Amino acid sequence: MSTFSIFLILIIIVCFLLILVIMVQNPKGGGLSSSFGGGGTQVVGGVKKTGDFLDKSTWTLAALLVVLILASNIALKGNFGDADSKLLQGDDIETVVPEETAPIETTTPAPATQETTPAE
């Protein structure tokens, strides 16, 4: 398994977790934080701490996703070796003309004839 494949699997897992954390949040303050708090009352952890945890986990997963994407790009370039384009190196370009475009003309030599003089 290549390094790029490992990064790809990690990116998919982080994306799934990020979707899960975002779906749990409710922008109106409803969501998971109000269901644990029961409105305005404080329980273990508290409503504010649950909201803070979801915010911090969202930002952490988003930053981790960016880092994994950049790392996978580096791993992908490492697999291909030289990342420079061949077009940038003008002296290495060869012009190849397909043989089908230039028909080969074959000429057969005419048979040799003897020149005779008319009999008089």
C-alpha positions in Angstrom: 0.0 0.0 0.0 1.5 3.3 -1.0 1.8 6.4 1.1 -0.7 8.2 -1.1 -3.3 5.4 -0.4 -2.8 5.8 3.3 -3.3 9.5 3.1 -6.4 9.0 1.0 -8.0 6.7 3.6 -7.2 9.2 6.4 -8.7 12.0 4.4 -11.9 10.0 3.9 -12.1 9.2 7.7 -11.5 12.9 8.6 -14.2 14.0 6.1 -16.7 11.6 7.6 -15.9 12.8 11.1 -16.2 16.4 10.0 -19.6 15.8 8.5 -20.7 14.1 11.7 -19.6 16.9 13.9 -21.1 19.6 11.7 -24.4 17.7 11.5 -24.6 17.5 15.3 -24.3 21.3 15.6 -27.4 23.5 15.3 -26.8 27.1 14.4 -29.7 28.2 16.6 -28.3 26.7 19.7 -30.6 23.7 19.5 -28.6 20.6 18.5 -26.6 18.5 20.8 -25.7 21.3 23.2 -29.3 22.1 24.2 -30.3 18.4 24.5 -27.6 17.8 27.2 -28.3 21.1 28.9 -32.1 20.9 28.9 -32.4 24.5 28.0 -30.7 26.9 30.4 -29.8 24.5 33.2 -26.3 23.4 33.9 -25.3 19.7 34.0 -22.0 17.9 34.1 -19.9 19.5 31.3 -22.5 22.2 30.8 -24.1 23.5 27.6 -21.3 26.0 27.0 -18.6 23.4 27.2 -20.4 21.1 24.8 -20.7 23.9 22.3 -17.0 24.8 22.8 -16.1 21.1 22.2 -18.0 21.0 19.0 -16.5 24.3 17.8 -13.0 23.2 18.7 -13.4 19.7 17.1 -14.8 21.3 13.9 -11.8 23.6 13.6 -9.3 20.8 14.5 -10.8 18.4 12.0 -10.8 21.1 9.3 -7.1 21.9 10.0 -6.2 18.2 10.0 -8.0 17.8 6.6 -5.9 20.6 5.1 -2.7 19.2 6.4 -3.6 15.7 5.1 -4.4 17.0 1.7 -1.1 18.9 1.5 0.8 15.8 2.7 -0.9 13.6 0.1 0.1 16.0 -2.6 3.7 15.7 -1.6 3.4 11.9 -1.4 1.8 11.9 -4.9 4.6 13.9 -6.4 7.1 11.6 -4.8 5.7 8.6 -6.6 6.2 10.1 -10.0 9.8 11.2 -9.6 10.6 14.2 -11.8 7.6 16.6 -11.6 9.0 19.0 -14.3 7.3 19.1 -17.6 9.1 17.9 -20.7 7.8 20.9 -22.6 9.9 23.2 -20.5 13.1 21.5 -21.7 13.2 22.5 -25.3 16.3 20.6 -26.3 14.9 17.2 -25.3 11.8 17.3 -27.5 11.9 15.1 -30.5 9.8 15.6 -33.5 8.4 12.4 -34.7 6.7 12.3 -38.1 4.5 9.3 -38.6 5.5 7.2 -41.7 1.9 7.2 -42.9 1.9 10.9 -43.7 4.9 10.8 -46.0 4.2 8.1 -48.7 7.2 6.3 -50.0 7.5 6.5 -53.7 9.0 3.6 -55.4 10.1 4.0 -58.9 10.9 1.0 -61.1 13.6 1.6 -63.6 12.4 1.4 -67.2 13.7 -1.6 -69.1 16.7 -0.9 -71.1 16.0 -0.7 -74.8 18.4 -1.0 -77.6 18.2 1.7 -80.1 18.1 0.3 -83.6 18.8 2.2 -86.7 16.3 1.9 -89.4 17.4 -0.3 -92.3 17.7 1.6 -95.5 
